[in-house]
Amino acid sequence: MNVMRKFIAAIFLVIFSVTTAFAAAPLSPEQMQAILATPKGQRPAPETYLSQSYIRHHLRKFRKGVSIVTSVNSFEKFMLHADKIGHEDNTCFVMPKTVCDAIEREAGGDISVWERKLSFDEGYFKNQGGLVRIDILNFGDLHLRIPSGNEAGANDYWIPGGWTVGDTPEAVTDQIPKTRIIVRFL
């Protein structure tokens, strides 16, 4: 698994060198590779390799609201009957609501667009029953931050700097009370 992870990290570095996400995060390829090679659970805090200015600028993208897109199966299994949305480590990945709106328009019902933009394997959402969009009404007290890659929800496609491989800004909040959400099946 570790060899495969290093291989995937090397492939991502090649891809990132030409993407907006890589250009947006002020990291050298060597810094990126070192962080990706660090095992999940031991990765450094973003504050140790990103400037406060970069972090503030990135988190401003989320001022107009946050959204989550998940599979129908995940929603039904983990969220439908829970009091809060998020993982057991008190984290929940989110994207800016304005970006979610733009992806929804671009996708026009094509699930594969969501998979690319959110860094999921092709067919993931289709094989998991479709998509659920969750908009969060009030998130100001939920500790919005740039992901470290140590979060339970960080998959093998996670990269440092607050962007998905698909060039979508991402952040993490604490678990979200269900009383603050609007749910819509896409």
Secondary structure, 3 states (H helix, E strand, C coil): CHHHHHHHHHHHHHHHCCCHHHHHCCCCHHHHHHHHHCCCCCCCCHHHCCCHHHHHHHHHCCCCCEEEEEEHHHHHHHHCCCCEECCCCCCEEEEEHHHHHHHHHHHCCCHHHHHHHHCCCCCHHHHCCCEEEEEECCCCCCCCECCCCCCCCCCCCCCCCCECCCCCECEEECCEEHHHEEEEEC
